[in-house]
Amino acid sequence: MRYLHTMVRVRDLDASLDFYCRKLGLEEQRRIDVEAGRFTLVFLGAPDNPEAQVELTWNWDPEDYGGGRNFGHLAYAVKDIYAACQKLMDGGVTINRPPRDGHMAFVRSPDGISIELLQEGPPLPPQEPWASMENTGEW
């Protein structure tokens, strides 16, 4: 498993970039504008550790982030997403968003922190039981 990023939702992208980059010293690693979803992702890393990133998610439409919703998730790459999810399920963990696409899954920690698991490399071919498994709760 390899740590990828922590995601935080931001209300004002310019103010957030000013804080994280100009004041804190992080550097923009990449940016993705998703017009269909009306959001922008900006990945930031420290100059001496650019691979451990903070993902700023800016939703173009205003939204209130009460109740800690501005914190998104921790993300980890795994060698086999199906094996990782099976191990978690065998340990009693609910798979909130199953890896139907062979690429991405979400689970929650005992404290409700959302954890994203991403398949390292290309997605695995869809397979059961994952392909037809429904979402459970929030992720």
N, CA, C and O atoms as a GROMACS GRO file, in nm:
protein
  556
    1MET      N    1   0.086  -0.117   0.000
    1MET     CA    2   0.000   0.000   0.000
    1MET      C    3   0.090   0.123   0.000
    1MET      O    4   0.197   0.123   0.062
    2ARG      N    5   0.047   0.227  -0.070
    2ARG     CA    6   0.123   0.352  -0.079
    2ARG      C    7   0.029   0.470  -0.056
    2ARG      O    8  -0.075   0.480  -0.120
    3TYR      N    9   0.068   0.560   0.039
    3TYR     CA   10  -0.012   0.679   0.067
    3TYR      C   11  -0.014   0.768  -0.055
    3TYR      O   12   0.089   0.788  -0.120
    4LEU      N   13  -0.131   0.823  -0.087
    4LEU     CA   14  -0.145   0.912  -0.203
    4LEU      C   15  -0.171   1.056  -0.162
    4LEU      O   16  -0.089   1.144  -0.189
    5HIS      N   17  -0.286   1.082  -0.098
    5HIS     CA   18  -0.320   1.221  -0.068
    5HIS      C   19  -0.429   1.229   0.037
    5HIS      O   20  -0.495   1.130   0.070
    6THR      N   21  -0.446   1.350   0.089
    6THR     CA   22  -0.558   1.384   0.175
    6THR      C   23  -0.638   1.491   0.101
    6THR      O   24  -0.580   1.587   0.051
    7MET      N   25  -0.769   1.475   0.094
    7MET     CA   26  -0.853   1.570   0.021
    7MET      C   27  -0.926   1.662   0.117
    7MET      O   28  -0.982   1.619   0.217
    8VAL      N   29  -0.923   1.792   0.083
    8VAL     CA   30  -0.997   1.893   0.159
    8VAL      C   31  -1.077   1.977   0.060
    8VAL      O   32  -1.025   2.020  -0.043
    9ARG      N   33  -1.204   2.000   0.093
    9ARG     CA   34  -1.287   2.088   0.009
    9ARG      C   35  -1.262   2.232   0.052
    9ARG      O   36  -1.250   2.263   0.170
   10VAL      N   37  -1.254   2.320  -0.047
   10VAL     CA   38  -1.228   2.462  -0.018
   10VAL      C   39  -1.338   2.547  -0.079
   10VAL      O   40  -1.393   2.514  -0.184
   11ARG      N   41  -1.370   2.657  -0.013
   11ARG     CA   42  -1.475   2.748  -0.062
   11ARG      C   43  -1.422   2.850  -0.162
   11ARG      O   44  -1.491   2.887  -0.256
   12ASP      N   45  -1.297   2.894  -0.141
   12ASP     CA   46  -1.237   2.998  -0.224
   12ASP      C   47  -1.102   2.946  -0.270
   12ASP      O   48  -1.005   2.947  -0.193
   13LEU      N   49  -1.094   2.902  -0.396
   13LEU     CA   50  -0.971   2.840  -0.445
   13LEU      C   51  -0.853   2.937  -0.442
   13LEU      O   52  -0.743   2.898  -0.403
   14ASP      N   53  -0.875   3.062  -0.482
   14ASP     CA   54  -0.764   3.159  -0.482
   14ASP      C   55  -0.710   3.183  -0.342
   14ASP      O   56  -0.589   3.186  -0.322
   15ALA      N   57  -0.798   3.201  -0.245
   15ALA     CA   58  -0.755   3.223  -0.107
   15ALA      C   59  -0.683   3.099  -0.053
   15ALA      O   60  -0.584   3.111   0.019
   16SER      N   61  -0.732   2.981  -0.089
   16SER     CA   62  -0.669   2.858  -0.043
   16SER      C   63  -0.531   2.840  -0.105
   16SER      O   64  -0.437   2.801  -0.036
   17LEU      N   65  -0.518   2.868  -0.234
   17LEU     CA   66  -0.387   2.859  -0.298
   17LEU      C   67  -0.289   2.961  -0.240
   17LEU      O   68  -0.171   2.932  -0.223
   18ASP      N   69  -0.339   3.079  -0.208
   18ASP     CA   70  -0.254   3.179  -0.144
   18ASP      C   71  -0.200   3.125  -0.012
   18ASP      O   72  -0.081   3.138   0.017
   19PHE      N   73  -0.288   3.064   0.068
   19PHE     CA   74  -0.246   3.008   0.197
   19PHE      C   75  -0.150   2.891   0.179
   19PHE      O   76  -0.038   2.894   0.231
   20TYR      N   77  -0.194   2.788   0.105
   20TYR     CA   78  -0.115   2.666   0.095
   20TYR      C   79   0.016   2.685   0.018
   20TYR      O   80   0.118   2.625   0.054
   21CYS      N   81   0.015   2.767  -0.087
   21CYS     CA   82   0.134   2.782  -0.171
   21CYS      C   83   0.221   2.901  -0.130
   21CYS      O   84   0.338   2.883  -0.095
   22ARG      N   85   0.165   3.021  -0.133
   22ARG     CA   86   0.245   3.140  -0.106
   22ARG      C   87   0.288   3.151   0.040
   22ARG      O   88   0.399   3.195   0.070
   23LYS      N   89   0.200   3.112   0.130
   23LYS     CA   90   0.229   3.128   0.273
   23LYS      C   91   0.290   3.003   0.335
   23LYS      O   92   0.390   3.011   0.407
   24LEU      N   93   0.231   2.886   0.308
   24LEU     CA   94   0.279   2.762   0.368
   24LEU      C   95   0.398   2.703   0.292
   24LEU      O   96   0.481   2.634   0.350
   25GLY      N   97   0.405   2.730   0.161
   25GLY     CA   98   0.520   2.685   0.083
   25GLY      C   99   0.500   2.559   0.000
   25GLY      O  100   0.596   2.507  -0.057
   26LEU      N  101   0.375   2.508  -0.007
   26LEU     CA  102   0.350   2.393  -0.093
   26LEU      C  103   0.354   2.436  -0.239
   26LEU      O  104   0.340   2.554  -0.270
   27GLU      N  105   0.373   2.340  -0.328
   27GLU     CA  106   0.380   2.369  -0.471
   27GLU      C  107   0.272   2.290  -0.545
   27GLU      O  108   0.246   2.173  -0.515
   28GLU      N  109   0.211   2.357  -0.644
   28GLU     CA  110   0.108   2.290  -0.724
   28GLU      C  111   0.176   2.183  -0.809
   28GLU      O  112   0.270   2.210  -0.883
   29GLN      N  113   0.125   2.059  -0.798
   29GLN     CA  114   0.178   1.946  -0.874
   29GLN      C  115   0.098   1.921  -1.001
   29GLN      O  116   0.153   1.891  -1.106
   30ARG      N  117  -0.034   1.934  -0.989
   30ARG     CA  118  -0.121   1.918  -1.106
   30ARG      C  119  -0.259   1.972  -1.074
   30ARG      O  120  -0.296   1.989  -0.957
   31ARG      N  121  -0.335   1.999  -1.181
   31ARG     CA  122  -0.469   2.056  -1.167
   31ARG      C  123  -0.560   1.988  -1.268
   31ARG      O  124  -0.523   1.966  -1.384
   32ILE      N  125  -0.681   1.956  -1.222
   32ILE     CA  126  -0.779   1.891  -1.309
   32ILE      C  127  -0.910   1.968  -1.297
   32ILE      O  128  -0.968   1.977  -1.189
   33ASP      N  129  -0.958   2.023  -1.408
   33ASP     CA  130  -1.088   2.088  -1.412
   33ASP      C  131  -1.188   1.988  -1.469
   33ASP      O  132  -1.168   1.937  -1.580
   34VAL      N  133  -1.295   1.960  -1.395
   34VAL     CA  134  -1.397   1.864  -1.438
   34VAL      C  135  -1.525   1.943  -1.465
   34VAL      O  136  -1.607   1.962  -1.375
   35GLU      N  137  -1.540   1.987  -1.589
   35GLU     CA  138  -1.653   2.072  -1.625
   35GLU      C  139  -1.786   2.001  -1.603
   35GLU      O  140  -1.881   2.062  -1.555
   36ALA      N  141  -1.794   1.873  -1.638
   36ALA     CA  142  -1.920   1.800  -1.623
   36ALA      C  143  -1.962   1.791  -1.476
   36ALA      O  144  -2.081   1.796  -1.446
   37GLY      N  145  -1.867   1.777  -1.387
   37GLY     CA  146  -1.898   1.768  -1.245
   37GLY      C  147  -1.894   1.902  -1.174
   37GLY      O  148  -1.928   1.911  -1.056
   38ARG      N  149  -1.852   2.006  -1.245
   38ARG     CA  150  -1.843   2.144  -1.194
   38ARG      C  151  -1.753   2.153  -1.071
   38ARG      O  152  -1.792   2.206  -0.967
   39PHE      N  153  -1.630   2.099  -1.085
   39PHE     CA  154  -1.533   2.110  -0.977
   39PHE      C  155  -1.391   2.111  -1.032
   39PHE      O  156  -1.367   2.069  -1.146
   40THR      N  157  -1.299   2.158  -0.951
   40THR     CA  158  -1.157   2.160  -0.984
   40THR      C  159  -1.081   2.090  -0.872
   40THR      O  160  -1.108   2.111  -0.754
   41LEU      N  161  -0.984   2.007  -0.912
   41LEU     CA  162  -0.894   1.942  -0.818
   41LEU      C  163  -0.755   2.001  -0.837
   41LEU      O  164  -0.706   2.009  -0.949
   42VAL      N  165  -0.692   2.042  -0.727
   42VAL     CA  166  -0.556   2.094  -0.732
   42VAL      C  167  -0.474   2.013  -0.633
   42VAL      O  168  -0.504   2.011  -0.514
   43PHE      N  169  -0.370   1.946  -0.682
   43PHE     CA  170  -0.285   1.864  -0.598
   43PHE      C  171  -0.159   1.942  -0.562
   43PHE      O  172  -0.090   1.994  -0.650
   44LEU      N  173  -0.130   1.951  -0.432
   44LEU     CA  174  -0.017   2.027  -0.381
   44LEU      C  175   0.078   1.934  -0.307
   44LEU      O  176   0.035   1.838  -0.244
   45GLY      N  177   0.207   1.964  -0.316
   45GLY     CA  178   0.307   1.886  -0.243
   45GLY      C  179   0.415   1.976  -0.189
   45GLY      O  180   0.439   2.084  -0.242
   46ALA      N  181   0.481   1.931  -0.084
   46ALA     CA  182   0.593   2.005  -0.027
   46ALA      C  183   0.714   1.990  -0.119
   46ALA      O  184   0.730   1.885  -0.181
   47PRO      N  185   0.799   2.092  -0.129
   47PRO     CA  186   0.914   2.084  -0.219
   47PRO      C  187   1.002   1.961  -0.194
   47PRO      O  188   1.054   1.903  -0.289
   48ASP      N  189   1.019   1.920  -0.069
   48ASP     CA  190   1.104   1.806  -0.038
   48ASP      C  191   1.029   1.673  -0.034
   48ASP      O  192   1.091   1.568  -0.014
   49ASN      N  193   0.898   1.675  -0.053
   49ASN     CA  194   0.817   1.554  -0.048
   49ASN      C  195   0.694   1.570  -0.137
   49ASN      O  196   0.581   1.562  -0.088
   50PRO      N  197   0.714   1.592  -0.268
   50PRO     CA  198   0.601   1.624  -0.355
   50PRO      C  199   0.502   1.511  -0.376
   50PRO      O  200   0.389   1.536  -0.418
   51GLU      N  201   0.542   1.387  -0.348
   51GLU     CA  202   0.450   1.275  -0.372
   51GLU      C  203   0.346   1.260  -0.262
   51GLU      O  204   0.243   1.197  -0.286
   52ALA      N  205   0.368   1.313  -0.142
   52ALA     CA  206   0.267   1.312  -0.035
   52ALA      C  207   0.186   1.440  -0.050
   52ALA      O  208   0.233   1.548  -0.016
   53GLN      N  209   0.067   1.428  -0.102
   53GLN     CA  210  -0.006   1.546  -0.148
   53GLN      C  211  -0.133   1.577  -0.069
   53GLN      O  212  -0.192   1.492  -0.004
   54VAL      N  213  -0.169   1.704  -0.079
   54VAL     CA  214  -0.299   1.752  -0.034
   54VAL      C  215  -0.377   1.783  -0.162
   54VAL      O  216  -0.328   1.853  -0.250
   55GLU      N  217  -0.498   1.730  -0.171
   55GLU     CA  218  -0.586   1.757  -0.285
   55GLU      C  219  -0.688   1.860  -0.242
   55GLU      O  220  -0.770   1.834  -0.154
   56LEU      N  221  -0.683   1.977  -0.303
   56LEU     CA  222  -0.785   2.079  -0.279
   56LEU      C  223  -0.897   2.055  -0.380
   56LEU      O  224  -0.873   2.052  -0.500
   57THR      N  225  -1.018   2.038  -0.330
   57THR     CA  226  -1.134   2.019  -0.417
   57THR      C  227  -1.220   2.144  -0.405
   57THR      O  228  -1.271   2.176  -0.298
   58TRP      N  229  -1.236   2.213  -0.517
   58TRP     CA  230  -1.316   2.335  -0.520
   58TRP      C  231  -1.439   2.308  -0.606
   58TRP      O  232  -1.429   2.292  -0.727
   59ASN      N  233  -1.556   2.304  -0.541
   59ASN     CA  234  -1.683   2.289  -0.613
   59ASN      C  235  -1.725   2.427  -0.664
   59ASN      O  236  -1.729   2.524  -0.588
   60TRP      N  237  -1.755   2.435  -0.793
   60TRP     CA  238  -1.783   2.564  -0.855
   60TRP      C  239  -1.910   2.627  -0.801
   60TRP      O  240  -1.922   2.750  -0.799
   61ASP      N  241  -2.005   2.546  -0.758
   61ASP     CA  242  -2.129   2.598  -0.702
   61ASP      C  243  -2.112   2.609  -0.550
   61ASP      O  244  -2.065   2.514  -0.487
   62PRO      N  245  -2.151   2.722  -0.491
   62PRO     CA  246  -2.133   2.738  -0.346
   62PRO      C  247  -2.201   2.628  -0.267
   62PRO      O  248  -2.310   2.582  -0.302
   63GLU      N  249  -2.135   2.585  -0.160
   63GLU     CA  250  -2.187   2.479  -0.075
   63GLU      C  251  -2.141   2.504   0.068
   63GLU      O  252  -2.030   2.551   0.090
   64ASP      N  253  -2.228   2.474   0.164
   64ASP     CA  254  -2.191   2.488   0.304
   64ASP      C  255  -2.128   2.357   0.350
   64ASP      O  256  -2.186   2.250   0.330
   65TYR      N  257  -2.011   2.366   0.410
   65TYR     CA  258  -1.940   2.246   0.454
   65TYR      C  259  -1.949   2.230   0.605
   65TYR      O  260  -1.847   2.220   0.673
   66GLY      N  261  -2.071   2.227   0.657
   66GLY     CA  262  -2.090   2.206   0.800
   66GLY      C  263  -2.059   2.063   0.839
   66GLY      O  264  -2.058   1.974   0.755
   67GLY      N  265  -2.035   2.043   0.966
   67GLY     CA  266  -2.012   1.909   1.017
   67GLY      C  267  -1.885   1.844   0.968
   67GLY      O  268  -1.878   1.721   0.964
   68GLY      N  269  -1.785   1.921   0.931
   68GLY     CA  270  -1.658   1.864   0.888
   68GLY      C  271  -1.658   1.813   0.746
   68GLY      O  272  -1.565   1.742   0.706
   69ARG      N  273  -1.760   1.847   0.667
   69ARG     CA  274  -1.768   1.798   0.529
   69ARG      C  275  -1.654   1.850   0.442
   69ARG      O  276  -1.628   1.796   0.335
   70ASN      N  277  -1.586   1.956   0.488
   70ASN     CA  278  -1.476   2.008   0.407
   70ASN      C  279  -1.358   1.912   0.404
   70ASN      O  280  -1.277   1.915   0.311
   71PHE      N  281  -1.347   1.824   0.508
   71PHE     CA  282  -1.244   1.719   0.502
   71PHE      C  283  -1.300   1.606   0.418
   71PHE      O  284  -1.411   1.559   0.443
   72GLY      N  285  -1.226   1.563   0.319
   72GLY     CA  286  -1.276   1.463   0.228
   72GLY      C  287  -1.236   1.321   0.264
   72GLY      O  288  -1.318   1.246   0.317
   73HIS      N  289  -1.112   1.283   0.235
   73HIS     CA  290  -1.072   1.144   0.256
   73HIS      C  291  -0.921   1.131   0.255
   73HIS      O  292  -0.849   1.221   0.210
   74LEU      N  293  -0.874   1.019   0.304
   74LEU     CA  294  -0.735   0.975   0.287
   74LEU      C  295  -0.736   0.880   0.168
   74LEU      O  296  -0.834   0.807   0.150
   75ALA      N  297  -0.631   0.879   0.088
   75ALA     CA  298  -0.627   0.791  -0.029
   75ALA      C  299  -0.501   0.707  -0.029
   75ALA      O  300  -0.391   0.755   0.000
   76TYR      N  301  -0.519   0.578  -0.063
   76TYR     CA  302  -0.408   0.484  -0.071
   76TYR      C  303  -0.419   0.404  -0.200
   76TYR      O  304  -0.528   0.363  -0.240
   77ALA      N  305  -0.304   0.382  -0.265
   77ALA     CA  306  -0.298   0.292  -0.380
   77ALA      C  307  -0.272   0.151  -0.328
   77ALA      O  308  -0.191   0.132  -0.237
   78VAL      N  309  -0.341   0.054  -0.385
   78VAL     CA  310  -0.323  -0.086  -0.345
   78VAL      C  311  -0.290  -0.170  -0.468
   78VAL      O  312  -0.330  -0.137  -0.579
   79LYS      N  313  -0.217  -0.280  -0.446
   79LYS     CA  314  -0.175  -0.365  -0.558
   79LYS      C  315  -0.291  -0.443  -0.619
   79LYS      O  316  -0.292  -0.467  -0.739
   80ASP      N  317  -0.388  -0.483  -0.536
   80ASP     CA  318  -0.505  -0.558  -0.585
   80ASP      C  319  -0.627  -0.509  -0.506
   80ASP      O  320  -0.647  -0.548  -0.391
   81ILE      N  321  -0.708  -0.425  -0.569
   81ILE     CA  322  -0.821  -0.363  -0.498
   81ILE      C  323  -0.922  -0.467  -0.450
   81ILE      O  324  -0.983  -0.450  -0.345
   82TYR      N  325  -0.940  -0.574  -0.526
   82TYR     CA  326  -1.034  -0.677  -0.485
   82TYR      C  327  -0.984  -0.750  -0.360
   82TYR      O  328  -1.061  -0.775  -0.267
   83ALA      N  329  -0.856  -0.784  -0.358
   83ALA     CA  330  -0.799  -0.853  -0.242
   83ALA      C  331  -0.802  -0.762  -0.119
   83ALA      O  332  -0.832  -0.807  -0.008
   84ALA      N  333  -0.771  -0.634  -0.138
   84ALA     CA  334  -0.772  -0.539  -0.026
   84ALA      C  335  -0.913  -0.526   0.032
   84ALA      O  336  -0.930  -0.526   0.154
   85CYS      N  337  -1.013  -0.516  -0.055
   85CYS     CA  338  -1.152  -0.504  -0.008
   85CYS      C  339  -1.199  -0.632   0.059
   85CYS      O  340  -1.271  -0.628   0.158
   86GLN      N  341  -1.159  -0.747   0.005
   86GLN     CA  342  -1.198  -0.874   0.066
   86GLN      C  343  -1.138  -0.887   0.205
   86GLN      O  344  -1.205  -0.931   0.298
   87LYS      N  345  -1.011  -0.848   0.220
   87LYS     CA  346  -0.946  -0.854   0.351
   87LYS      C  347  -1.019  -0.763   0.451
   87LYS      O  348  -1.041  -0.802   0.566
   88LEU      N  349  -1.056  -0.643   0.407
   88LEU     CA  350  -1.130  -0.552   0.494
   88LEU      C  351  -1.266  -0.611   0.531
   88LEU      O  352  -1.306  -0.608   0.648
   89MET      N  353  -1.337  -0.664   0.433
   89MET     CA  354  -1.469  -0.723   0.459
   89MET      C  355  -1.458  -0.841   0.556
   89MET      O  356  -1.540  -0.857   0.646
   90ASP      N  357  -1.355  -0.924   0.535
   90ASP     CA  358  -1.334  -1.039   0.623
   90ASP      C  359  -1.307  -0.993   0.766
   90ASP      O  360  -1.333  -1.067   0.862
   91GLY      N  361  -1.255  -0.871   0.781
   91GLY     CA  362  -1.228  -0.814   0.912
   91GLY      C  363  -1.347  -0.739   0.970
   91GLY      O  364  -1.335  -0.676   1.075
   92GLY      N  365  -1.461  -0.743   0.902
   92GLY     CA  366  -1.581  -0.679   0.953
   92GLY      C  367  -1.601  -0.536   0.909
   92GLY      O  368  -1.688  -0.467   0.961
   93VAL      N  369  -1.521  -0.488   0.811
   93VAL     CA  370  -1.533  -0.351   0.762
   93VAL      C  371  -1.636  -0.347   0.649
   93VAL      O  372  -1.633  -0.431   0.559
   94THR      N  373  -1.726  -0.249   0.653
   94THR     CA  374  -1.824  -0.229   0.547
   94THR      C  375  -1.757  -0.161   0.429
   94THR      O  376  -1.686  -0.062   0.446
   95ILE      N  377  -1.779  -0.214   0.311
   95ILE     CA  378  -1.729  -0.151   0.188
   95ILE      C  379  -1.839  -0.056   0.144
   95ILE      O  380  -1.938  -0.098   0.085
   96ASN      N  381  -1.822   0.073   0.172
   96ASN     CA  382  -1.927   0.172   0.144
   96ASN      C  383  -1.946   0.194  -0.006
   96ASN      O  384  -2.060   0.207  -0.053
   97ARG      N  385  -1.838   0.199  -0.079
   97ARG     CA  386  -1.844   0.212  -0.225
   97ARG      C  387  -1.757   0.099  -0.280
   97ARG      O  388  -1.635   0.110  -0.282
   98PRO      N  389  -1.820  -0.010  -0.325
   98PRO     CA  390  -1.745  -0.125  -0.374
   98PRO      C  391  -1.666  -0.092  -0.502
   98PRO      O  392  -1.701   0.002  -0.574
   99PRO      N  393  -1.561  -0.169  -0.530
   99PRO     CA  394  -1.480  -0.144  -0.650
   99PRO      C  395  -1.543  -0.203  -0.776
   99PRO      O  396  -1.482  -0.286  -0.844
  100ARG      N  397  -1.664  -0.161  -0.807
  100ARG     CA  398  -1.736  -0.215  -0.924
  100ARG      C  399  -1.656  -0.197  -1.053
  100ARG      O  400  -1.663  -0.280  -1.144
  101ASP      N  401  -1.580  -0.088  -1.059
  101ASP     CA  402  -1.505  -0.055  -1.180
  101ASP      C  403  -1.364  -0.113  -1.179
  101ASP      O  404  -1.288  -0.089  -1.273
  102GLY      N  405  -1.328  -0.188  -1.074
  102GLY     CA  406  -1.193  -0.242  -1.065
  102GLY      C  407  -1.088  -0.137  -1.037
  102GLY      O  408  -0.968  -0.163  -1.049
  103HIS      N  409  -1.134  -0.018  -0.999
  103HIS     CA  410  -1.041   0.094  -0.983
  103HIS      C  411  -1.049   0.162  -0.846
  103HIS      O  412  -0.946   0.196  -0.788
  104MET      N  413  -1.171   0.183  -0.793
  104MET     CA  414  -1.187   0.267  -0.676
  104MET      C  415  -1.288   0.208  -0.579
  104MET      O  416  -1.390   0.152  -0.619
  105ALA      N  417  -1.255   0.221  -0.448
  105ALA     CA  418  -1.346   0.180  -0.343
  105ALA      C  419  -1.333   0.277  -0.227
  105ALA      O  420  -1.231   0.345  -0.213
  106PHE      N  421  -1.437   0.284  -0.143
  106PHE     CA  422  -1.433   0.366  -0.022
  106PHE      C  423  -1.480   0.284   0.096
  106PHE      O  424  -1.574   0.205   0.087
  107VAL      N  425  -1.410   0.305   0.209
  107VAL     CA  426  -1.450   0.248   0.338
  107VAL      C  427  -1.441   0.362   0.439
  107VAL      O  428  -1.395   0.472   0.407
  108ARG      N  429  -1.486   0.335   0.562
  108ARG     CA  430  -1.476   0.435   0.668
  108ARG      C  431  -1.405   0.375   0.788
  108ARG      O  432  -1.419   0.257   0.819
  109SER      N  433  -1.328   0.460   0.855
  109SER     CA  434  -1.261   0.419   0.978
  109SER      C  435  -1.365   0.409   1.090
  109SER      O  436  -1.478   0.452   1.071
  110PRO      N  437  -1.328   0.353   1.205
  110PRO     CA  438  -1.423   0.348   1.316
  110PRO      C  439  -1.473   0.486   1.359
  110PRO      O  440  -1.580   0.497   1.418
  111ASP      N  441  -1.396   0.591   1.329
  111ASP     CA  442  -1.436   0.727   1.363
  111ASP      C  443  -1.507   0.798   1.248
  111ASP      O  444  -1.536   0.917   1.257
  112GLY      N  445  -1.536   0.724   1.140
  112GLY     CA  446  -1.610   0.783   1.029
  112GLY      C  447  -1.526   0.854   0.926
  112GLY      O  448  -1.580   0.923   0.840
  113ILE      N  449  -1.392   0.840   0.932
  113ILE     CA  450  -1.305   0.903   0.832
  113ILE      C  451  -1.313   0.820   0.704
  113ILE      O  452  -1.297   0.698   0.708
  114SER      N  453  -1.338   0.886   0.592
  114SER     CA  454  -1.349   0.820   0.464
  114SER      C  455  -1.210   0.786   0.410
  114SER      O  456  -1.120   0.871   0.408
  115ILE      N  457  -1.193   0.660   0.367
  115ILE     CA  458  -1.067   0.613   0.311
  115ILE      C  459  -1.093   0.566   0.169
  115ILE      O  460  -1.177   0.479   0.146
  116GLU      N  461  -1.020   0.626   0.073
  116GLU     CA  462  -1.032   0.588  -0.067
  116GLU      C  463  -0.920   0.490  -0.100
  116GLU      O  464  -0.803   0.515  -0.069
  117LEU      N  465  -0.956   0.379  -0.163
  117LEU     CA  466  -0.859   0.282  -0.211
  117LEU      C  467  -0.861   0.287  -0.363
  117LEU      O  468  -0.967   0.277  -0.425
  118LEU      N  469  -0.744   0.303  -0.423
  118LEU     CA  470  -0.733   0.311  -0.568
  118LEU      C  471  -0.642   0.200  -0.619
  118LEU      O  472  -0.534   0.177  -0.563
  119GLN      N  473  -0.685   0.133  -0.724
  119GLN     CA  474  -0.605   0.029  -0.785
  119GLN      C  475  -0.478   0.090  -0.844
  119GLN      O  476  -0.484   0.184  -0.922
  120GLU      N  477  -0.364   0.035  -0.805
  120GLU     CA  478  -0.237   0.079  -0.863
  120GLU      C  479  -0.235   0.036  -1.009
  120GLU      O  480  -0.267  -0.079  -1.039
  121GLY      N  481  -0.198   0.125  -1.098
  121GLY     CA  482  -0.195   0.093  -1.241
  121GLY      C  483  -0.335   0.094  -1.300
  121GLY      O  484  -0.425   0.157  -1.245
  122PRO      N  485  -0.353   0.024  -1.411
  122PRO     CA  486  -0.485   0.024  -1.477
  122PRO      C  487  -0.588  -0.050  -1.394
  122PRO      O  488  -0.553  -0.136  -1.313
  123PRO      N  489  -0.716  -0.017  -1.413
  123PRO     CA  490  -0.823  -0.088  -1.340
  123PRO      C  491  -0.820  -0.238  -1.369
  123PRO      O  492  -0.782  -0.281  -1.478
  124LEU      N  493  -0.859  -0.316  -1.270
  124LEU     CA  494  -0.875  -0.460  -1.290
  124LEU      C  495  -1.007  -0.486  -1.363
  124LEU      O  496  -1.100  -0.405  -1.352
  125PRO      N  497  -1.017  -0.595  -1.436
  125PRO     CA  498  -1.145  -0.626  -1.501
  125PRO      C  499  -1.254  -0.643  -1.395
  125PRO      O  500  -1.229  -0.700  -1.289
  126PRO      N  501  -1.376  -0.593  -1.423
  126PRO     CA  502  -1.485  -0.609  -1.326
  126PRO      C  503  -1.506  -0.757  -1.294
  126PRO      O  504  -1.496  -0.843  -1.380
  127GLN      N  505  -1.536  -0.783  -1.165
  127GLN     CA  506  -1.565  -0.920  -1.123
  127GLN      C  507  -1.661  -0.919  -1.005
  127GLN      O  508  -1.671  -0.821  -0.931
  128GLU      N  509  -1.730  -1.030  -0.991
  128GLU     CA  510  -1.824  -1.047  -0.880
  128GLU      C  511  -1.748  -1.089  -0.755
  128GLU      O  512  -1.642  -1.151  -0.766
  129PRO      N  513  -1.797  -1.056  -0.638
  129PRO     CA  514  -1.928  -0.998  -0.610
  129PRO      C  515  -1.930  -0.846  -0.627
  129PRO      O  516  -2.034  -0.783  -0.613
  130TRP      N  517  -1.814  -0.788  -0.656
  130TRP     CA  518  -1.798  -0.643  -0.654
  130TRP      C  519  -1.880  -0.573  -0.762
  130TRP      O  520  -1.938  -0.468  -0.736
  131ALA      N  521  -1.886  -0.631  -0.883
  131ALA     CA  522  -1.949  -0.564  -0.996
  131ALA      C  523  -2.096  -0.532  -0.972
  131ALA      O  524  -2.147  -0.433  -1.024
  132SER      N  525  -2.166  -0.615  -0.893
  132SER     CA  526  -2.308  -0.590  -0.871
  132SER      C  527  -2.339  -0.546  -0.728
  132SER      O  528  -2.455  -0.536  -0.690
  133MET      N  529  -2.236  -0.520  -0.648
  133MET     CA  530  -2.256  -0.479  -0.509
  133MET      C  531  -2.300  -0.332  -0.502
  133MET      O  532  -2.242  -0.246  -0.568
  134GLU      N  533  -2.401  -0.307  -0.422
  134GLU     CA  534  -2.454  -0.171  -0.406
  134GLU      C  535  -2.370  -0.090  -0.307
  134GLU      O  536  -2.298  -0.147  -0.224
  135ASN      N  537  -2.380   0.042  -0.315
  135ASN     CA  538  -2.320   0.129  -0.214
  135ASN      C  539  -2.392   0.108  -0.081
  135ASN      O  540  -2.510   0.072  -0.078
  136THR      N  541  -2.318   0.130   0.028
  136THR     CA  542  -2.375   0.119   0.162
  136THR      C  543  -2.340   0.246   0.240
  136THR      O  544  -2.222   0.277   0.258
  137GLY      N  545  -2.440   0.318   0.286
  137GLY     CA  546  -2.416   0.439   0.364
  137GLY      C  547  -2.348   0.548   0.283
  137GLY      O  548  -2.360   0.554   0.161
  138GLU      N  549  -2.276   0.634   0.353
  138GLU     CA  550  -2.203   0.744   0.289
  138GLU      C  551  -2.058   0.706   0.272
  138GLU      O  552  -2.003   0.628   0.350
  139TRP      N  553  -1.996   0.761   0.170
  139TRP     CA  554  -1.854   0.737   0.150
  139TRP      C  555  -1.784   0.864   0.112
  139TRP      O  556  -1.663   0.865   0.091
   0.00000   0.00000   0.00000
